Every structure is written in C-alpha cells, then in structure tokens.
Amino acid sequence: MTNPTKSELRRFTLLARDVGCLACRKDGRANFADIHHLVEGGRRRGHSESAPLCPWHHRGIKPDPSKSVILNEQMFGPSLARSKREFVARYGTERELVKLADKLLAKVETNIVGRVA
C-alpha cells in the first residue's frame, strides 16, 4: 500500500480525534481511535476506505489489562481482531463502518468550515 496523501492524513486525524471509535460511540462512550483500513477478500483497501476504532475494538488490546479478555469483552463489547463475527453482529460490517465514518467526517468538516467562516 502506498503512503497516505496529505488529504488522507487529514482524514485520519479528523477520524481519530473528532469522530472517535465508532464501536464505543454505538455503545454510548467516547474514545480516541486508531485507523482501521477496510479489508475485503483478504486485501486491505485504500486509505480512503478506513474507519476509526479504539485499540480494543481494532486490535484487541485490553482497555483494562488487569482483567481477562472475557471480562473486557463483557465490559467493552467484542473486538474485531478477537471476535469478528460477534463484532459485526453488534457494530456492523467493516463496509458499514466506513460509510458511517464518511458520514460523520462530513459533519466534522462542515463544522470546521463553519468555525473558520
């Protein structure tokens, strides 16, 4: 995969900082995020097909390291990396998350333009 362009880097920043983890958001929590790239057919799609997920929902890194994976899953929901089927059932497919990320990003960008004007 190629390095992200300036526009794609801006997308990543806004998604991670201003949109936050989509799974946490669906559960009523706010959380910072990594950038998850859509994977279809075993292949990672381009940088523009990405969605924000926190380290737990994205990579399975426990939010509470003192607790077991099972307890973390009970407290924070399933992780895409650890329980993809359960993750998709609760939060939607990767494609659906990218569409939601695009929709929320458009709102963030509209607010940024409104603040500058």
Buried (B, 14 or more C-beta within 10 A) or exposed (E): EEEBEEEBEEBBEBBBEBBBBBBBBBBEEEBEBBBBBBEEEEEEBEBBBBBBBBBBBBBBBBBEEEBEEEEBBEEBBBBBBBBEEBBBEBBBBBEEBBBBBBEBBEEBBEEEEEEEE
